[in-house]
Amino acid sequence: MDQIMTIIKKTVPAAALLTLLVVLSAAGCSAQTEEQALQSIREMTRGGRVPPEDYIASIESRFAGKRTGALAKLLRAKIKYDNKDFTGAAALLDSDTFARVTKVADHALYLRGLAFQQAANYAEAVKVFSRLANEFHGSLRTREARLLWAESAVRTGSAADVPEILKDLIAANDADALLSAAKAFESRGDQSQAVSFFRRTYFYGAGSAAAKDAETKLLALSMPLTPQNADEIEIRANKLFDAKKYSEALAAYTDLAMRYPAAATPRVRLRRLTAAANARQMADAQVTFDSLPASAPEREEGYYQLVTGYARAKMWPQAHRAADEMRLKYTTGKLTPIGHQREHIKT
């Protein structure tokens, strides 16, 4: 049998082979075990292929109430969703089987909520996403479920519920949640609160798609993007830094130091130095390093950033000098080994 299958695989096109596998599998359905059925699903979906829905329905029927049957049902629902049969997908997922016999009940609820949204049945989407958010706290889908719950609530005219739905995320300054809140207030005609949340999104979500959307909205409203205090500048700079947008972060840290000199702590200066080194602005990096107090703990990492920055920019003499100084001043420092590895720095 293995030899026959090898010959078939070499001579039959992939699409035809999939059909043939279905026929062969269907022919032996009655003797197929649950594990064998599950394995056949894995084989047929490998590489992103989509198996015939009728065959998956047969597995779902034969193993109804069991794990394999439930997983087949979930796959059927995904096939319907991908084929834009959103109402059919939502109806198929209306089952407690997923919670009873699988560990993917949260994924089933998530797909059902999406199906309701795509079908413009936002009232049902609210119910499904709220259930997912409230019953599956440890799910990877929980955060997104809350955001989609809020989005659906706005569509049903319940924008006033959004701040409560997203309360925890808003408190944590989650950029997507802040943007959702801004849009909710805007839909209610509360322009003052909307602008406030758009601004929070812009600063706390710097570097994200949400922040870009907020920026576009603020500009459309002719609202200035000028920071109103040191915290707003530093928050934005840190977010840009964390997003590895070093050139923009460097500009933000520079703005912070110029507007609020007292806010340029050794920690902030180290971040500015690191941003400059990664942006290959080594003149800025050196000036910032020189401004670090000699006694500051951040100075050791500052040397490290200088060495790696100069090496990255292929400024070898400067890299050697910084490495030598680091080795002499921080003989037992945790980052000092870089100073002992000059052989790795081009001569």
N, C-alpha and C positions, 0 to 999 in steps of 0.2 A: 504493500500500500504506500509506504514512504517513497519507493522508487517511482510509482505512478504519479504521486503528487509532485515530485521533483520535475518529472517530464512535463506535467501540466503547467507548472509555474514558469517553465522556460518557453513554452510555446503558446500559452493563452494570455491575451492582454489582461491588464489588471482589472478593468471594469467587468470583463466577462468572467474572470476568475472569481470575483466577489459574488456574482450571480450564481456561479457553479457551486461555490461554497454554501450558499444559502440552500440550494437544492439538495446538496449532499447532507447538510445538517438537518434539513427538514425531513429528509427520508429516514433519518435515524432518531427522530425526535422522541419517540416513545421510550427508547433505551437510554436517552441522554440524562446524565445526573445533573444536579444543580450546579456543581462546580464546573462540569463540562460546558454547560450552557453559558455560564459566566465567562469562561475562557473563550468561547466562540464570539461573545460580544467584544471582548478585548481584541481579538484578532481582527474582527471586522471594522473596528473603529481606529485601528492603528494607523498612524500617519495622517490623522484628520479625516479619514474616510467616513462616509455616512451609510450605514447599512439600511436595507429596505425596512420601512416601518412595519410592514405586515409580519416580517420575520421576528422583529423585536416584540410585536404584540403577541405572537405565539408563545414566546418565552415568558412574557408577563402573565399570560393566561395559565400556562402550565405550572408556574411557580408562584401563583397568587398567594399572598400572605407570607411569603418568604423573602429573604434578603435579595436574592437574584431577581425575583419578580418585581420587587420595589425598584431596584436599580434599572430594570428594563423599562418600567413605567416612567422613571425620571428621564431616561434617554429618549423615549417616545415623545415626552413633553418638549424636550430640547429640539427634537426634529421638527415638531409642529411650530415651535417658536421661530426657529430659523427659516421655516417656510411661510412665516408671517400669519400663521393661524393662531393668533394670540388668544382668542376666546377658547379654542380647543385645547391649547396648552394649559390655560388656567383651570379649565374644567377637569382635565386629567390629573392635575396636581392637588385636587380637592380630596385628599385622603390622609388618614392618620397612620397609614402603613409605614410611611417614612420614619415617623417617630418611634414606632413599635419595633421595627426590625432592622433599621439602619442607623448610621451615625451622620447621615446627610440631610436630616430634616430641615436644618437651617438653609441649606442650598436649595431644597425644594420650595421652601417658602419664598426665598429670594427670587427664584425664577418665576414663581406665581405672581409675586408683586410686580415684577417687570412686565409680565404678560398683561396684567390688568392696566398698567400704565400705558403700554403700547396700544391697548384697545380703548384708551381714553376712559376707562372705568376707574376714575380716581378715588371714588368713595371706597371701593373694594380694595384698591391699592393701599389706602390709608390703614385699613383693618389688618391687612397682611403684613405690611412693614412694621406696624406698631407691635403686632404679635411677635415678629422676629426679634425686634429690639428689646422687648420686655421679657421674653422667655429664653433667649439664647445669649446671655451676657458674655459668654466666652467665645462666641463665634467671630470669625474673621469678617463676617458680613455685618456685624452690629453697627459699626460706625456708618457704613454706607446705607444701611437700612434706615437709620435715623434721618440722614440727609434726604433720602428718597421719600420717606414719610413726610418730611417737612415740605418737600416739593409738591407732593400730591395734595397735602393739606391746603396749600395756596390755591391749587387748581379747583378745589371744592369750595373756595370762599372762606376757608378757615385760617387765613394768614395770621390771625391773632394768636393761634395756638403754637406757632413756630418757635418763639422764644422759649417756651416751656419744653417743647419737644427736644430742642437742641441745647437746653440749659447747661449741661455738663461740658459739651463741646465748646460752647460760647465762652464759658468760664475759663477754659483752657486755651482760648484764642485760636481755635482751629480755623484756619482760613476759609475752608469751604462752608463751615457752619456760620461764620461771620457774614459771608457773602449771601447765604440763604436768608439770614435774618434781615440783611439790608434790603433784599428783594421783597421780602414779606412786608416790611414797613413801607416800602415804596408802593406796593400794590394796595396798601390801605390809605395811601395819601399822606402818610406821616413823613414828610420830606426831611425834617430835622433829624429824626432818628435814622432814617435811611442813609443820609450823608455821614452821620456819625459812624455807622457800621461799615459803610464803604471805606471810610478812612482807616478804621481798624483793620479791615481786610488788606488794604494797601500796605500798611506798615508791618502788621504781624505776619502777613503772608508773602512778604517780599521774596521774589524769585519763583513764585507759584503762578499757575494759570488763573487762580482765583484773584490774586493781586493784580494781574494784568487786566482782568475784567473790571475790577474795581477802579483801576486807573482810568480805563476808557470811559467808565460811567461818570467819574468825577470830572474829567475833562469836558465831557458832553454837557455837564451841568455848570460848567465854568467855575468849578471849585478849585482852589489852589491846592497843590500837592506839597506845599511848604510845611515842614515839620513845625509843630507848635511848642515843642519842648525837647530836652535832651533825650528823654526816654524814647520818644518816637524815632529819633535818628538812630540811636543805638540798637533798638529792636530791629529796625529795618536793616541796618548794617549786619547784625548778627545773623539774620535770616538769609541774607544774600551770601554771607560767608558760609553758612551751613549748606547752602545750595551749590556751593563751589563756583559761584559767580564772582570771582575774585576781583576783577576790574571794577565792577559796580560796588562791591563791598569796600574796596580801597577808597573810592570816591566818597562813599557814605561815612567811613571812619574819618576821612580828612575833613569833611563837612562838620562832623561832630567836634573834632578838635579845634576847629576854627571858631565855631559858634559858642561852644561851651568848653573852654580849656580845662575846667575843673573835672569834667567828665572823662578826660583822657587819662584814665588810670593805667597802671602798668599792664593790667590784663587787656585793656582796650588797645594799648600801644602794641602789645605782642600780636594781637589779632590783625592790626593794621600792617605790621611787619610781615606776618605770614601771608596776608592777602597780596601785599606788594611783591613778595618773593615768588608767589605762585603766578602772579600776573607778569612776571619778569620785569618789574619796575624796580631794579636793584638800587638805583639812586634813592628812591623813596624808602626802600627797605633799610638801607644803611643809615639814613637820617633818623628813621624811627628807632632803629637799634641804639643809636648814639644817645637818644633821648631817654632811654630806660635807665633808671637809677642804678648805680653800681651795686647796691645792696639788694635790689629786687630779685626775688626768686625766678621771675620770668626771664631774667637775662640769660640763663643757661639755654633755655629753649630758643631764645632769640639767636644765640650763636648757631644753634642747629639749623634754624631756618635760613640764616645767612649763608652757611656752608652749602646747604642743598640748593638754595636759590642761585648762588653764584655758579655752582656746578651745572645746574639746569640751563643757565644762560651761557655756559661755556666760558665763563670769566675765571679761568684757572688760577692766575696769581692771587686774585682776591679770595678765591675759595681756599687756597693753601694758607693764606694769612689768617683767615678767620678760624680755620681748623687748628692751626698752631696756637692761637690765642685761647681757644676753647680748651685745648688739652692742658695748657699751663694753668689756667684759672679754675678748671673743674676736673682735677685729676681723677677723682672718684665719683664724679657725677654720673647720673643714670644715662645721660645722653652723650657722654664724653667719648664712647667708643668710635664715634664718627671722626673724632680728632686723631684717633690711632689708626685709622684706615686710609691714610693718605694715598696708599697704593691704588685705591679705587678711584682717586681723583686724577684725572689726566694731567700729566706733567707737560 
